[in-house]
Amino acid sequence: MLLDSLLQHSRVGRVGAAPEDTDIAQLIKEIADYIAPRTGFTVIYRGEIPMIHTSKAPLEQVLRNLIGNGLKHHDGDAGTVVVSARDLGNMMEFRVEDDGKGIPPQFHERIFQMFQTLKSRDEVEGSGMGLAIVKKSVEGHGGTIRVESAPPRRGTTFVFTWEKDRLALAA
């Protein structure tokens, strides 16, 4: 798994993916079906989520990783991940919100670095590469990403921007 993640990280920005009309609501539904959240967990989208012209594969990878993390790292027996988007002109702003325990502010930058996890490898399966790949993909597509979370208040929100109508750097 680590080798696959390293290869995936190294490929970001090396291959172009042609833009296509992408139905964000349908994409989120497909991601939720693919991830198949455990009983008690749901993935929903909120508000009007438009069809946009973008490179679908790298956007799908970013959303799948963020949604998957919201489910995988949730500390409860039930929870929800909510995805929303808003049009900013030539950019889209996406919000992926969960209702888990949150991420302390001192770790907000660290989580985007390679090989970083906030739990030991015995507690959670993963390479520590997912958010590094997400950050590289988002930035390669002209966007930015940040995390909003302030325990003890519950929940974590990843907010990222994504440039529309641009040849994407594939993940």
C-alpha positions as CSV (number, residue, x, y, z in Angstrom):
1,M,0.0,0.0,0.0
2,L,2.8,2.4,0.8
3,L,4.5,1.8,-2.5
4,D,1.2,2.4,-4.4
5,S,0.8,5.7,-2.5
6,L,4.3,6.8,-3.2
7,L,3.8,6.0,-6.9
8,Q,0.5,7.9,-6.9
9,H,2.1,10.9,-5.3
10,S,5.0,10.9,-7.8
11,R,2.5,10.9,-10.7
12,V,0.6,13.9,-9.7
13,G,1.3,16.6,-12.2
14,R,3.0,14.4,-14.8
15,V,-0.1,13.4,-16.9
16,G,-2.8,15.6,-18.3
17,A,-6.4,14.7,-18.0
18,A,-8.9,16.2,-20.5
19,P,-11.7,18.3,-19.0
20,E,-15.2,16.9,-19.3
21,D,-18.7,17.9,-18.1
22,T,-18.8,16.5,-14.6
23,D,-22.1,16.2,-12.6
24,I,-20.8,16.7,-9.0
25,A,-23.9,15.3,-7.4
26,Q,-23.6,12.1,-9.4
27,L,-19.8,12.0,-8.7
28,I,-20.5,12.2,-4.9
29,K,-23.1,9.4,-5.2
30,E,-20.7,7.2,-7.1
31,I,-18.0,7.8,-4.5
32,A,-20.4,7.0,-1.6
33,D,-21.4,3.8,-3.4
34,Y,-17.8,2.9,-4.0
35,I,-16.7,3.5,-0.4
36,A,-19.8,1.8,1.0
37,P,-19.9,3.4,4.4
38,R,-20.5,1.1,7.3
39,T,-23.9,0.9,8.9
40,G,-24.9,4.1,10.6
41,F,-22.8,6.4,8.3
42,T,-24.0,8.5,5.4
43,V,-22.5,10.6,2.7
44,I,-24.7,13.4,1.4
45,Y,-24.4,16.6,-0.6
46,R,-26.0,19.8,0.4
47,G,-27.4,22.6,-1.8
48,E,-27.1,23.0,-5.5
49,I,-24.1,21.2,-6.8
50,P,-23.6,22.2,-10.4
51,M,-22.3,20.4,-13.4
52,I,-18.8,21.7,-14.1
53,H,-16.3,21.3,-16.9
54,T,-13.2,19.9,-15.3
55,S,-10.9,16.9,-15.2
56,K,-13.0,14.3,-13.5
57,A,-10.5,11.7,-12.4
58,P,-8.2,14.0,-10.2
59,L,-11.3,15.7,-8.6
60,E,-12.8,12.3,-7.9
61,Q,-9.6,11.2,-6.2
62,V,-9.5,14.3,-4.0
63,L,-13.2,13.9,-3.0
64,R,-12.9,10.1,-2.4
65,N,-9.9,10.6,-0.2
66,L,-11.5,13.4,1.9
67,I,-14.9,11.6,2.2
68,G,-13.1,8.3,3.0
69,N,-11.0,10.0,5.7
70,G,-14.2,11.5,7.3
71,L,-15.6,8.0,7.6
72,K,-12.5,6.1,8.4
73,H,-11.4,8.4,11.3
74,H,-14.8,9.0,12.8
75,D,-14.9,8.0,16.5
76,G,-18.6,7.2,16.7
77,D,-21.0,4.5,15.8
78,A,-22.9,6.8,13.4
79,G,-22.0,9.9,11.4
80,T,-22.4,12.0,8.4
81,V,-20.1,13.4,5.8
82,V,-21.6,16.4,3.9
83,V,-20.2,17.7,0.7
84,S,-21.2,21.1,-0.7
85,A,-19.9,23.3,-3.4
86,R,-20.2,26.9,-4.6
87,D,-19.3,28.6,-7.8
88,L,-16.6,31.3,-7.5
89,G,-16.4,32.2,-11.2
90,N,-13.4,30.3,-12.7
91,M,-13.0,28.3,-9.4
92,M,-15.3,26.0,-7.4
93,E,-15.0,25.9,-3.6
94,F,-15.8,22.5,-2.1
95,R,-16.4,21.8,1.5
96,V,-16.2,18.2,2.9
97,E,-17.5,18.2,6.5
98,D,-17.7,15.4,9.0
99,D,-19.1,15.2,12.5
100,G,-16.2,13.3,14.0
101,K,-14.0,14.3,16.9
102,G,-12.0,16.9,15.0
103,I,-8.3,17.6,14.4
104,P,-6.5,19.8,16.9
105,P,-5.1,23.0,15.4
106,Q,-1.5,22.2,16.1
107,F,-1.8,19.3,13.5
108,H,-3.5,21.3,10.7
109,E,-0.4,21.7,8.7
110,R,1.3,18.4,9.6
111,I,-1.6,16.3,8.2
112,F,-0.8,17.4,4.7
113,Q,2.8,16.2,4.9
114,M,3.9,12.8,3.5
115,F,3.8,9.8,5.9
116,Q,1.8,11.6,8.6
117,T,-1.0,10.1,10.6
118,L,-2.4,11.3,13.9
119,K,-2.9,7.7,15.1
120,S,-0.4,4.9,15.3
121,R,-0.3,2.4,12.4
122,D,-1.8,-0.2,14.8
123,E,-4.9,1.9,15.2
124,V,-5.7,2.9,11.6
125,E,-4.8,1.4,8.2
126,G,-3.1,3.8,5.9
127,S,0.2,5.0,4.5
128,G,0.0,8.6,5.7
129,M,0.1,9.7,2.1
130,G,-3.6,10.5,1.4
131,L,-3.7,14.1,2.3
132,A,-0.3,14.8,0.8
133,I,-1.7,13.5,-2.5
134,V,-4.8,15.5,-2.1
135,K,-2.8,18.7,-1.4
136,K,-0.6,18.1,-4.4
137,S,-3.6,17.4,-6.7
138,V,-5.5,20.5,-5.5
139,E,-2.5,22.8,-5.9
140,G,-1.7,21.2,-9.3
141,H,-5.2,22.2,-10.4
142,G,-4.7,25.8,-9.4
143,G,-6.4,25.5,-6.0
144,T,-5.7,25.7,-2.3
145,I,-6.8,23.5,0.6
146,R,-7.2,24.1,4.3
147,V,-8.7,22.4,7.3
148,E,-11.2,23.9,9.8
149,S,-11.5,22.1,13.1
150,A,-11.3,23.2,16.7
151,P,-11.9,20.5,19.2
152,P,-13.5,20.0,21.6
153,R,-16.2,21.3,19.2
154,R,-16.9,18.3,17.0
155,G,-16.3,18.0,13.3
156,T,-13.6,18.7,10.6
157,T,-14.1,20.6,7.4
158,F,-11.7,20.4,4.5
159,V,-12.2,23.4,2.2
160,F,-10.5,23.4,-1.2
161,T,-10.8,25.4,-4.4
162,W,-10.6,23.8,-7.8
163,E,-10.1,25.6,-11.1
164,K,-12.7,24.9,-13.8
165,D,-12.1,24.5,-17.6
166,R,-8.5,23.6,-17.3
167,L,-6.4,20.7,-18.4
168,A,-5.8,19.0,-15.1
169,L,-2.7,17.5,-13.7
170,A,-3.8,13.9,-13.1
171,A,-3.3,12.2,-9.8
